[in-house]
Amino acid sequence: MRNFLMLFFLSYGLLVNAQQSGSGDLALNSEKNKVTHKSFKQPKKESTFQPGEWLKFRMHYGFLNASYATLHVKANMIKGVPVYHVIGKGRTSGFASIFFNVDDTYESYFGMEDGKPYKFIRKINEGGYVKDYEINFDHKKDTAVLNDKKNKKTYDFDLQDSIQDLLSAFYYLRNNYDPEDLVEGEAVKLKMLYDDEGIFDFKLKYLGTEILKTKFGKVECYKFRPLVQSGRVFKEQESLTLWVSNDDNRIPVRIQADLSVGSIKVDLEAYNGLKNQFKIIMD
């Protein structure tokens, strides 16, 4: 049962790592995963989201309603810089919580103007597996310091262009990919700082559009596939799929992963405070 919420948050943040240790399942510059890609450098002026946006997701593992996760956008300031403060929370629920109790919190503070992350918090307790990380980014010095509070260790990193954390990455892409520039079969790419493991390239392949049946009605979506490595968790290299609404919000509507044992499905359950109208296709 471990990693239901890890899969959700890291998929949402456009990183896929179903192993907490990070061994062997990251899409790291592999020749097998080599695809044409483009990188985004400058954020757009107009944001696709706003403070007050709230999204709730329901996660299924087989016949179980395994857990729920929420994402809430707020406004804040860090050292005089206006930032978005995104809070992601997830917990197992119902029958699933009897077997494996999960209580996860992810927080990201990133610039309203430039999309750069300034602080990232990851505090998780998954059946006794605990992590308590805080990362502070100093863009003037191009450095980041990770504080591992549980183990009382710190790690220093030299930053690279367009660096993102797990949550800020998705919001950055929401503001930066232009649908007219997406080419089926090509991938977008950005730099990701993941825990104490360092910085690596993340790639997300575009697969075109697809109309999904949801609890809200039919929704046209952009379809993406994060590139992962097959192994103990995923059946194949392209086992995880992400659907994002084809409207001005660009919110995740569904995430699906085929695992070595079973599959996980994540659906948008509720929403509030969207900046733009959520487009539903009327029959």
Protein Blocks (a to p, Z undefined) as FASTA:
>chain_A
ZZklmmmmmmmnopacfbfnlpopacehiaklgccddddfbdcfbdcbdehiacddddde
hjbcfbacddddddddeehiacdddddddddehjllmmoccdddddddddfklopafbdc
ddddeehiacdddddddfklopacdddfknopaddddddehiacfklmmmmmmmmpcfkl
pcghiacdddddehjnopcddddddebjaddddfkbccddddddddddedjklmblblcc
cddddbfkopafbdcdddfeocdddddfbdehiabdcddddZZ
